[in-house]
Amino acid sequence: MKPADLDERAAAAPIGAVPRIDHVPTRGQAPRFRSVLALAVLLTGTFLSPLDYFIVNLALPAIRISLHATAAQLQLIVSVYASAFAVLLVTAGRLGDLYGRKKLFMSGMAGFVISSALCAGSRNGLILIIGRILQGASASVMVPQILATIRTVFPKEQQTKVMSLYGFVFGIASVAGQLGGGALITLKPFGLDWQSIFLINVPVGTLALIGAWRFVPENRPELRARIDINGVFLLSIFLALVIYPLTQGREAGWPAWTFVCFGLSVPVLILFLVTEHRLEARHGDPLVDLHLFRNPVFSIGLALAFCFYCDSVFFLTYGIFLQSGLHWTAWTSGVAILPFGIGAVLGPLMSPELVRRVGSHVLTVGFGLLAGGFGISGLALFHEPIPGAWFYFGLLLAGMGLGTVLPSVVRIVIGEIELAKAGLASGVVTSMLQIGSAFGATAISGVFFSVLSTGTSPADYARAYQAAIGIASILFVACVILSIMLVGRQARAARA
């Protein structure tokens, strides 16, 4: 779209509407080193959020002993973080669009630091659960602002490289969570036990907060809209009714309340859509612009984001396979994920060159690596239930697929949306990733536990892993087809 067209649209826009912005007003061109420092601050936020999701898993035995936590409390310590994070993402992204992404990023980072200190100082399981809820909520405020700021502040020609760095850092965080949790629990720095996994966030987050205040530019539309309170309430209720049963249902044995929640989510969603449509018809400012979903690239991208994060079933089943099935220690199990982690680091580094050569087909390549890599790792266990060279080679390929897809799917989906709604789009995409993660960790892992119910030998655990990872591989094959459709839609839109 030409700048003149944008000016005409802005002039014709109704009073109170959020205009499209294709640049962020500044008082002169910022020095290059300030942009580098701003990106470093944003990527610190990118690192901390997934780190605290993964790092707590290996600390659960120590937490149980120290706090005398019950099994139900241990489940909540993991699940409430993911639930609070997913429920508030869309709202937080929209708030960043309206009131300033830097302001929301700093608020989220400050909340993350304080809640991490609260977690570390917990004297019982209940306080730790409350701290984890606050951690997840703070992360949800912070994360959409990262993607939206990258989308609005950095020039389009730098987007691929910057998003590759985003994927690189995210991949490092996932692996560091597994390795770091085991290392901190084993080494007990400064005489600390499990508390160290939370305290490490305090100095890192404080430095990032100072860096954000100093180097990250504020970016938001000049015209502000009112927040859609009804939309916030209804969407939060809908996501809570979906996310919480997904994260808690399997561990609780799928009691009746989980299905009641799923059933109630349908009328709540319908009411939310009706409310947003009516507000839009009155020229108001709905929380979610329903026009976003009329963009086929955006909609297909959301489906890909959902399926992509179903790979969470790997992190869950792999750890159980190694620790419970093969009786490996937490530290050894953490080290065993290194091939996947190396791939997750290599993937983003390859992405810019792949994008240059194949364009949006980078998603097709990435999903193909995920499908093939996980498929190889499953097939490698047929002859012997002990991981070998082919097994780890498969994990390397799958990690490369993860590192290739993550920055590309986010960049392509958010790149379809006007800058004034970049925060909203970031929140929607990240929410879809989290829902996919919850689905993978419950529905697909349910197959793992169903197969495992027939025995407890290493071979039984290997068969259960093969079944779960096989379903994930088939899902990624479907994503290869969807990604080809997405490229076709993009081509037709370009011709039009």
C-alpha positions in Angstrom: 0.0 0.0 0.0 1.4 3.4 -0.9 1.9 6.2 1.7 -0.6 8.4 -0.1 -3.3 5.7 0.4 -2.5 5.5 4.1 -2.9 9.3 4.4 -6.3 9.2 2.7 -7.4 6.4 5.0 -6.3 8.2 8.0 -8.1 11.3 7.0 -11.3 9.3 6.3 -11.1 7.4 9.6 -13.9 8.0 12.1 -13.0 10.0 15.2 -11.6 7.7 17.9 -10.4 5.0 15.5 -6.9 3.7 15.8 -5.0 4.7 12.7 -2.5 2.6 10.8 1.0 3.6 11.5 3.9 2.6 9.3 6.6 4.2 11.3 7.3 5.3 14.9 7.8 9.0 15.3 11.2 9.8 16.9 13.3 12.9 17.5 15.9 11.8 15.0 17.5 8.6 13.9 18.6 6.5 16.9 22.2 5.4 16.9 22.8 1.9 15.8 24.2 0.8 19.2 21.0 1.9 20.9 19.0 -0.3 18.6 21.3 -3.2 19.5 20.9 -2.5 23.2 17.1 -2.2 22.8 17.0 -5.6 21.1 19.1 -7.1 23.8 16.7 -5.9 26.4 13.7 -7.3 24.5 15.4 -10.6 24.0 16.1 -10.8 27.7 12.3 -10.8 28.2 12.0 -13.4 25.5 14.5 -15.6 27.4 13.0 -15.3 30.9 9.4 -16.3 30.0 10.0 -19.8 28.6 12.9 -20.3 31.0 10.6 -20.2 34.0 8.1 -22.6 32.4 10.8 -25.3 31.8 13.2 -24.7 34.7 10.7 -25.5 37.4 10.0 -29.1 36.2 13.3 -30.6 37.4 13.0 -28.7 40.8 9.7 -30.3 41.7 11.1 -33.1 43.8 13.2 -30.6 45.9 10.1 -28.3 46.3 8.0 -31.2 47.5 10.5 -32.1 50.2 11.3 -28.5 51.3 7.7 -27.2 51.4 6.0 -30.5 52.1 3.9 -29.8 49.0 1.1 -32.2 48.0 0.9 -33.8 44.6 -1.9 -31.5 43.7 0.1 -28.4 44.7 3.0 -29.6 42.5 0.7 -29.9 39.5 -0.6 -26.4 40.2 3.0 -25.0 40.5 3.5 -25.9 36.8 0.0 -25.4 35.4 -1.1 -22.1 36.9 1.9 -20.3 35.3 0.9 -21.5 31.8 -2.8 -20.8 32.5 -2.3 -17.2 33.8 0.1 -16.6 30.9 -2.2 -17.8 28.2 -5.4 -16.2 29.6 -4.1 -12.6 29.6 -2.0 -12.5 26.5 -4.6 -11.0 24.1 -5.7 -8.4 26.6 -2.1 -7.4 27.4 -1.3 -7.1 23.7 -4.2 -4.8 23.1 -3.3 -2.7 26.1 0.2 -2.3 24.6 -1.4 -1.0 21.4 -3.5 1.5 23.3 -1.2 2.7 26.1 2.3 2.1 24.9 4.3 -1.0 24.4 7.4 0.1 26.3 5.2 1.0 29.3 3.5 -2.4 29.3 6.8 -4.2 28.8 8.4 -2.5 31.8 5.3 -3.1 33.9 5.4 -6.8 33.0 9.2 -7.1 33.7 8.8 -5.4 37.1 6.0 -7.7 38.0 8.0 -10.7 36.9 11.0 -9.7 39.1 8.8 -9.1 42.2 6.8 -12.4 41.7 10.1 -14.3 41.2 11.3 -13.0 44.6 7.9 -14.0 46.1 8.3 -17.5 44.7 11.8 -17.8 46.1 10.7 -16.7 49.5 7.7 -19.0 49.7 7.2 -20.8 53.0 4.5 -23.2 51.8 3.0 -24.6 48.6 0.1 -22.1 48.6 2.3 -19.0 48.5 4.4 -20.6 45.8 1.3 -21.2 43.7 0.2 -17.6 44.2 3.7 -16.4 43.1 3.5 -18.6 40.0 0.2 -17.1 39.0 1.7 -13.6 39.3 4.7 -14.7 37.4 2.5 -16.0 34.5 0.4 -12.9 34.5 3.5 -10.7 34.4 5.0 -12.7 31.6 1.7 -12.3 29.6 2.0 -8.5 30.0 5.6 -8.5 28.8 5.7 -11.0 25.9 3.3 -9.5 23.4 5.1 -6.1 23.7 8.3 -7.8 22.6 7.0 -9.0 19.3 4.9 -5.8 18.6 8.0 -3.6 19.3 10.1 -5.7 17.0 7.4 -5.4 14.4 7.0 -1.6 14.7 10.5 -0.3 15.6 12.8 -2.4 13.3 12.8 -1.8 9.5 11.1 -4.4 7.4 14.4 -5.5 5.8 15.7 -6.4 9.3 12.7 -8.4 10.4 13.9 -11.8 9.2 17.2 -11.4 11.0 15.7 -10.0 14.2 13.0 -12.7 14.3 15.7 -15.3 13.8 17.5 -14.0 16.9 14.1 -14.2 18.7 13.8 -17.9 17.7 17.5 -18.5 18.7 17.0 -17.0 22.2 13.7 -18.9 22.6 15.4 -22.2 21.7 18.2 -21.5 24.1 15.7 -20.7 26.9 13.9 -24.0 26.4 17.1 -26.0 26.7 18.6 -23.8 29.4 15.5 -24.4 31.4 16.0 -28.2 31.3 19.8 -28.0 31.9 19.8 -25.0 34.2 17.2 -26.5 36.5 19.2 -29.7 36.9 22.4 -27.8 37.4 21.1 -25.3 40.0 19.5 -28.1 42.0 22.7 -30.2 41.9 25.2 -27.4 42.6 23.1 -25.5 45.2 24.8 -22.1 44.6 25.3 -19.9 47.8 23.8 -22.8 49.7 20.4 -22.3 48.1 18.2 -25.2 47.0 15.3 -24.8 44.6 15.0 -21.1 45.5 17.9 -20.4 43.1 15.8 -21.1 40.0 13.6 -18.1 40.9 16.2 -15.8 42.4 18.2 -15.8 39.2 15.4 -13.8 37.6 15.8 -10.9 40.0 19.2 -9.5 38.9 18.6 -10.3 35.2 15.2 -8.8 35.2 16.3 -5.7 37.1 19.0 -5.0 34.5 16.5 -5.5 31.7 14.1 -3.1 33.4 16.8 -0.4 33.6 17.8 -1.1 30.0 14.2 -0.8 28.8 13.8 2.5 30.5 17.0 3.8 28.9 17.1 2.2 25.4 13.7 0.9 24.3 11.7 3.5 22.4 8.0 4.0 23.2 5.7 3.1 20.3 2.0 3.4 20.1 -0.6 5.1 17.8 -1.1 8.8 18.5 -4.9 8.4 18.9 -5.9 6.2 21.9 -9.0 4.2 22.1 -11.0 3.1 25.1 -10.4 -0.4 26.4 -13.2 -2.9 25.8 -14.0 -4.0 29.4 -16.7 -6.4 28.4 -14.5 -8.0 25.8 -11.6 -8.3 28.3 -13.9 -10.0 30.8 -15.5 -12.4 28.3 -12.3 -13.4 26.5 -10.5 -14.0 29.8 -13.3 -16.2 31.0 -13.4 -18.1 27.7 -9.6 -18.8 27.7 -9.7 -19.8 31.4 -12.4 -22.3 30.7 -10.3 -23.8 28.0 -6.7 -23.5 29.3 -7.1 -24.5 32.9 -8.9 -27.8 32.3 -6.4 -28.6 29.6 -3.4 -28.0 31.9 -5.0 -29.7 34.9 -7.4 -32.3 33.4 -5.1 -35.2 32.7 -3.3 -35.1 36.1 -6.7 -34.9 37.9 -8.0 -37.9 35.9 -10.5 -35.8 33.8 -13.1 -35.2 36.5 -16.6 -33.9 35.5 -15.7 -30.3 36.1 -13.2 -30.3 33.2 -16.0 -31.3 30.8 -18.3 -28.7 32.3 -15.7 -26.0 31.7 -15.3 -27.1 28.1 -19.0 -27.0 27.6 -19.4 -23.6 29.2 -16.6 -22.2 27.0 -18.8 -22.5 23.8 -21.6 -20.1 24.9 -19.0 -17.7 26.4 -17.2 -17.6 23.1 -20.4 -16.9 21.2 -21.3 -14.1 23.6 -17.8 -12.6 23.2 -18.1 -12.7 19.4 -21.6 -11.1 19.4 -20.3 -8.4 21.9 -17.3 -7.6 19.7 -19.4 -7.5 16.5 -22.0 -5.1 18.0 -19.3 -2.8 19.4 -17.6 -2.8 16.0 -20.9 -2.0 14.3 -21.3 1.1 16.6 -17.8 2.2 15.5 -16.4 1.4 18.9 -13.0 -0.2 19.6 -13.5 -3.9 20.3 -10.8 -5.8 22.1 -10.3 -8.1 19.2 -10.7 -6.8 15.7 -12.7 -9.6 14.0 -11.5 -8.4 10.6 -8.1 -9.9 11.4 -9.6 -13.4 11.0 -10.8 -12.6 7.5 -7.2 -12.5 6.3 -6.6 -16.1 5.2 -2.8 -15.9 5.8 -3.4 -14.8 9.4 -6.0 -17.6 9.9 -3.9 -20.3 8.4 -0.9 -19.0 10.4 -2.9 -19.3 13.6 -3.7 -23.0 12.7 0.0 -23.6 12.1 0.9 -21.9 15.4 -1.5 -24.2 17.3 -0.2 -27.4 15.7 3.4 -26.3 16.0 3.3 -25.9 19.8 1.8 -29.3 20.2 5.4 -30.4 20.2 5.2 -29.8 24.0 4.3 -33.5 24.1 7.9 -34.2 23.4 9.2 -32.3 26.4 6.8 -34.1 28.7 7.1 -37.6 27.3 10.8 -37.5 26.7 11.6 -36.7 30.4 9.3 -39.4 31.6 10.7 -42.0 29.2 14.3 -41.3 30.3 13.7 -40.8 34.1 10.9 -43.3 34.8 11.5 -45.8 32.0 15.3 -45.9 31.9 15.9 -44.6 35.4 18.2 -41.8 34.3 18.9 -39.0 36.7 17.5 -35.5 36.3 20.9 -34.2 35.3 21.5 -37.0 32.7 18.1 -36.5 31.3 18.7 -32.8 31.0 22.0 -33.4 29.1 20.2 -35.9 26.8 18.1 -33.1 25.4 21.3 -31.3 24.0 21.0 -32.7 20.4 17.5 -31.2 20.3 18.8 -28.0 21.8 21.7 -27.8 19.3 19.2 -28.1 16.5 17.0 -25.4 18.1 20.0 -23.1 18.0 21.0 -24.0 14.5 17.5 -23.5 13.1 17.2 -19.8 13.6 20.8 -19.2 12.4 19.8 -20.9 9.1 16.5 -19.1 8.8 17.7 -15.9 7.1 19.5 -17.8 4.3 16.5 -20.2 4.0 14.1 -17.2 3.7 16.4 -15.7 1.0 16.3 -18.9 -1.0 12.7 -20.2 -0.5 10.7 -17.3 1.0 7.7 -18.3 3.0 8.4 -22.0 2.1 10.7 -21.8 5.0 7.7 -23.0 7.1 7.4 -26.0 4.8 11.0 -26.9 5.3 10.7 -26.4 9.1 7.6 -28.5 9.5 9.2 -31.2 7.3 12.2 -31.2 9.6 9.9 -31.6 12.7 7.9 -34.4 11.1 11.0 -36.2 9.8 13.1 -35.7 12.9 10.5 -36.9 15.4 9.6 -39.7 13.1 13.3 -40.9 13.0 13.6 -40.7 16.8 10.5 -42.9 17.2 11.6 -45.5 14.6 15.1 -45.7 16.1 13.6 -47.3 19.2 12.1 -50.3 17.5 15.1 -52.5 17.8 16.2 -51.3 21.3 14.5 -49.0 23.8 17.8 -47.3 24.6 18.5 -44.0 22.6 21.2 -44.4 20.1 22.9 -42.4 17.3 19.8 -42.4 15.0 17.6 -41.4 17.8 19.7 -38.3 18.6 20.1 -37.5 14.9 16.3 -37.4 14.7 16.2 -35.0 17.7 18.8 -32.8 16.1 16.6 -32.5 12.9 13.5 -31.9 15.0 15.3 -29.2 17.0 16.3 -27.5 13.7 12.7 -27.6 12.6 11.6 -26.0 15.8 14.2 -23.3 15.5 13.2 -22.6 11.9 9.4 -22.6 12.3 9.2 -20.4 15.5 10.6 -17.1 14.2 9.1 -17.7 10.7 5.5 -18.4 11.7 5.4 -15.5 14.1 7.0 -13.1 11.6 4.7 -14.1 8.7 1.5 -14.0 10.8 2.2 -10.7 12.5 3.6 -9.2 9.3 0.1 -9.5 7.8 -1.3 -7.0 10.4 -1.2 -3.3 10.4 1.3 -1.8 12.9 -1.4 -0.2 15.1 -2.7 -3.6 15.9 0.7 -5.4 16.2 0.3 -6.0 19.9 -3.1 -7.5 19.5 -1.9 -9.8 16.8 1.1 -10.8 18.9 -1.2 -11.6 21.8 -3.5 -13.7 19.6 -0.6 -15.7 18.0 1.1 -16.3 21.4 -2.3 -17.4 22.9 -2.7 -19.9 20.1 0.8 -21.2 20.7 -0.1 -21.7 24.4 -3.4 -23.4 23.7 -1.5 -25.7 21.3 1.0 -26.4 24.0 -1.7 -27.3 26.5 -3.4 -29.5 23.9 -0.1 -31.4 23.2 0.6 -31.8 26.9 -2.8 -33.3 27.6 -4.6 -34.8 24.6 -1.5 -36.2 22.8 0.3 -37.2 26.0 -2.9 -39.0 26.9 -2.0 -41.5 24.2 1.4 -41.9 25.9 -0.1 -42.8 29.2 -2.8 -45.1 27.6 -0.1 -47.2 25.9 2.0 -47.2 29.1 -0.8 -48.5 31.2 -0.1 -52.0 29.9 3.4 -52.2 31.5 6.4 -50.5 33.1 9.4 -52.0 31.4 11.9 -49.8 29.3 10.3 -51.3 26.2 6.8 -50.3 27.3 8.0 -46.7 27.9 9.7 -46.7 24.5 6.4 -47.9 22.8 4.5 -45.2 24.6 7.0 -42.5 23.4 6.8 -43.8 19.9 3.0 -43.6 19.9 2.9 -40.0 21.2 5.7 -38.7 19.0 4.2 -40.5 16.0 1.0 -38.5 16.4 3.0 -35.3 16.6 4.8 -36.3 13.4 1.6 -36.9 11.5 0.3 -33.5 12.8 3.5 -31.8 11.4 3.0 -33.5 8.0 -0.5 -31.8 8.0 1.3 -28.6 8.8 3.5 -29.1 5.7 0.3 -29.1 3.6 -1.1 -26.1 5.4 2.2 -24.1 4.9 2.0 -24.8 1.2 -1.5 -23.4 1.2 -0.4 -20.3 3.1 2.3 -19.6 0.5 -0.3 -19.9 -2.2 -2.6 -17.5 -0.4 0.3 -15.0 -0.1 1.0 -15.3 -3.8 -2.6 -14.7 -4.8 -2.8 -11.7 -2.5 0.4 -10.3 -4.0 -1.0 -10.6 -7.5 -4.2 -9.0 -6.5 
